[in-house]
Amino acid sequence: MASEHEPLTFTTFVISLATTAAIHFGDVPDPAGGAVEANLEGAGQIIEVLGLLEEKTRGNLTLEERQLLEQVLYELRLRYVQVDQGGRRIIEP
């Protein structure tokens, strides 16, 4: 049975997790329900998962994969602090 979806890569996995964090921050609408209310705890859990992924894959990623993961983590951690301090959404729905 042929799949219509591209195979899952490390890059698409990281981007998927980052998108989920953006939904939790309330920066993008939830595709399932359209809700944009911030869920800081959920975003924090995604950041922890990505941090664990960074730790456990250290030395096993390509340069591009490592740079992507580092950049995504940097941006999500920065956004976490912004939201925690009452920051506004970056993208308005």
C-alpha positions in Angstrom: 0.0 0.0 0.0 1.6 3.3 -1.1 1.6 6.2 1.3 0.7 9.7 0.3 3.0 11.1 3.0 6.7 11.7 2.9 8.7 9.4 5.1 9.4 10.8 8.6 12.8 12.4 8.9 14.6 13.8 11.8 14.0 17.3 10.5 10.3 16.8 10.0 10.1 15.3 13.5 11.8 18.3 15.1 9.6 20.8 13.1 6.5 18.9 14.1 7.4 19.2 17.8 8.2 22.9 17.3 4.8 23.4 15.7 3.2 21.7 18.6 5.0 24.0 21.0 3.9 27.0 19.0 0.3 25.8 19.4 0.8 25.5 23.1 2.2 29.0 23.2 -0.9 30.2 21.5 1.1 31.6 18.6 -0.7 29.5 16.0 -4.2 28.1 16.1 -4.7 24.4 16.9 -5.6 22.7 13.6 -8.0 20.4 15.5 -9.9 23.1 17.4 -8.6 26.5 16.5 -8.0 27.3 20.1 -5.1 29.8 20.7 -5.1 29.9 24.5 -1.5 29.5 25.9 -0.6 26.3 27.6 2.8 27.0 29.1 3.1 23.6 30.8 2.5 21.8 27.5 5.1 24.0 25.7 7.6 23.4 28.5 7.1 19.6 28.1 7.8 19.8 24.3 11.0 21.9 25.1 12.1 19.2 27.6 11.5 16.5 25.0 13.6 18.4 22.4 16.3 18.9 25.0 16.3 15.2 25.8 16.5 14.5 22.1 19.5 16.8 21.8 21.2 15.1 24.7 20.6 11.6 23.5 21.5 12.2 19.8 24.7 14.1 20.5 27.4 13.0 18.1 24.9 11.1 15.9 23.4 14.0 13.9 24.5 15.6 10.7 25.6 19.2 10.9 22.3 20.4 9.5 20.3 18.3 11.9 22.3 19.5 14.9 22.0 23.2 13.8 18.3 22.8 13.3 17.8 21.3 16.7 19.9 23.9 18.4 18.1 26.8 16.7 14.7 25.4 17.5 15.6 24.9 21.1 17.0 28.4 21.4 13.9 30.0 19.8 11.4 27.9 21.9 13.3 28.6 25.2 13.3 32.3 24.4 9.6 32.2 23.5 8.9 30.3 26.8 10.5 33.1 28.8 8.5 35.7 26.8 5.2 34.0 27.4 6.0 33.3 31.1 6.6 37.0 31.5 3.3 37.9 29.9 4.6 38.3 26.3 2.2 38.7 23.4 1.8 36.2 20.7 4.3 36.6 17.8 1.7 35.7 15.1 -1.8 37.0 15.5 -4.6 34.5 14.5 
